[in-house]
Amino acid sequence: MTATCSKRYLSSLGRTAAACYEAGMTAGENNRDLAAMSERLLTRRAELRALSDSARDSRKPVELDQSKVGRLSRMDAMQDQAMAQESERRRKGELLRIGAALERIKSDDYGYCVSCDEDIAQARLDLDPAVATCINCASRSKS
């Protein structure tokens, strides 16, 4: 995609994607510091694991003993449990993405789109170091 992208197309991609284009991030402009990206990924992985450990109790099954809590309290507890389980599911997904990014760093494939092998814009990697696709492939997969 060139700098002559229509404003409508850029706005359909969202603010982050449009910023990557408007900043002129094209192939060849990526100056990656793999050690820094690896450190960011490892730090984020440690944070997610700590969050997962701290939220373990909130994902436990809700006790159905009516003598201890009322019906509404149990419903609230079940809703809290469902939200904690969804948060854990999302954390696991992010942990998988981080693991895949660390593997790409080890294999010298980091910073290249897994779909088309083009460079991923540095601004996109700065925003999310675990991202696996360039902005073009990501926008194609969403539509």
Secondary structure, DSSP 4 states (H G I P E B T S, - for coil): --TT--HHHHHHH-HHHHHHHHTT--TT-----HHHHHHHHHHHHHHHHHHHHHTTGGGSPPP--TTTS-HHHHHHHHHHHHHHHHHHHHHHHHHHHHHHHHHHHHTT-TTB-TTT-PBPPHHHHHH-TT--S-HHHHHHHH-
